[in-house]
Amino acid sequence: SASFGSGALRHSIMDGKMAKARQYFSLMERLYGVLSPFAAFDNIVNGTRRKIDLARILIEDIRGVLAEEARREKLTSSMERLQKRIEASRKS
């Protein structure tokens, strides 16, 4: 299920496993790329277009979560560097 996949991906992100999350996301994007042309066959397999549209929405949602987490990691790293500089200046 797509929601299970996105849930597992979110947990990987929240657990700090960004490399794993990026791998999953890349796989999701590749699968979507392969499956999206089949939306044209909705009249043959009822519901195909809807499921593919939902997959696209999930991918965009996860893309946003990954971007947000990358910004959070950068901010945390900057704050840690600043804290070290402040502590070093206090010792001087």
URSULJO-V90474 format. One record per pair of residues at least 4 apart in sequence whose C-alpha atoms are under 8 Angstrom apart, sorted by sequence separation. I is the first residue (numbers start at 1). J is the second residue. D is the distance in whole Angstrom. If there is no record, write none. Layout:
i:I j:J d:D
i:I j:J d:D
//
This chain:
i:1 j:5 d:6
i:2 j:6 d:6
i:3 j:7 d:6
i:4 j:8 d:6
i:5 j:9 d:6
i:6 j:10 d:6
i:7 j:11 d:6
i:8 j:12 d:6
i:9 j:13 d:6
i:10 j:14 d:6
i:11 j:15 d:6
i:12 j:16 d:6
i:13 j:17 d:5
i:17 j:21 d:6
i:18 j:22 d:6
i:19 j:23 d:6
i:20 j:24 d:6
i:21 j:25 d:6
i:22 j:26 d:6
i:23 j:27 d:6
i:24 j:28 d:6
i:25 j:29 d:6
i:26 j:30 d:6
i:27 j:31 d:6
i:28 j:32 d:6
i:29 j:33 d:6
i:30 j:34 d:6
i:31 j:35 d:6
i:32 j:36 d:6
i:33 j:37 d:8
i:35 j:39 d:8
i:38 j:42 d:8
i:41 j:45 d:6
i:42 j:46 d:5
i:47 j:51 d:6
i:48 j:52 d:6
i:49 j:53 d:6
i:50 j:54 d:6
i:51 j:55 d:6
i:52 j:56 d:6
i:53 j:57 d:6
i:54 j:58 d:6
i:55 j:59 d:6
i:56 j:60 d:6
i:57 j:61 d:6
i:58 j:62 d:6
i:59 j:63 d:6
i:60 j:64 d:6
i:61 j:65 d:6
i:62 j:66 d:6
i:63 j:67 d:6
i:64 j:68 d:6
i:65 j:69 d:6
i:66 j:70 d:6
i:67 j:71 d:6
i:68 j:72 d:6
i:69 j:73 d:6
i:70 j:74 d:6
i:71 j:75 d:6
i:72 j:76 d:6
i:73 j:77 d:6
i:74 j:78 d:6
i:75 j:79 d:6
i:76 j:80 d:6
i:77 j:81 d:6
i:78 j:82 d:6
i:79 j:83 d:6
i:80 j:84 d:6
i:81 j:85 d:6
i:82 j:86 d:6
i:83 j:87 d:6
i:84 j:88 d:6
i:85 j:89 d:6
i:86 j:90 d:6
i:87 j:91 d:7
i:88 j:92 d:7
i:12 j:17 d:5
i:13 j:18 d:5
i:42 j:47 d:6
i:12 j:18 d:7
i:42 j:48 d:5
i:41 j:48 d:7
i:42 j:49 d:6
i:12 j:20 d:7
i:13 j:21 d:6
i:41 j:49 d:8
i:12 j:21 d:6
i:39 j:48 d:6
i:40 j:49 d:7
i:38 j:48 d:7
i:39 j:49 d:4
i:10 j:21 d:8
i:38 j:49 d:8
i:39 j:50 d:8
i:9 j:21 d:6
i:39 j:52 d:7
i:9 j:24 d:7
i:9 j:25 d:8
i:36 j:52 d:6
i:35 j:52 d:7
i:32 j:52 d:7
i:32 j:55 d:7
i:32 j:56 d:7
i:29 j:59 d:7
i:28 j:59 d:7
i:25 j:59 d:8
i:25 j:62 d:8
i:25 j:63 d:8
i:22 j:66 d:8
i:6 j:58 d:7
i:10 j:62 d:8
i:2 j:55 d:7
i:9 j:62 d:8
i:13 j:66 d:7
i:3 j:58 d:8
i:10 j:65 d:8
i:2 j:58 d:8
i:6 j:62 d:7
i:13 j:69 d:7
//
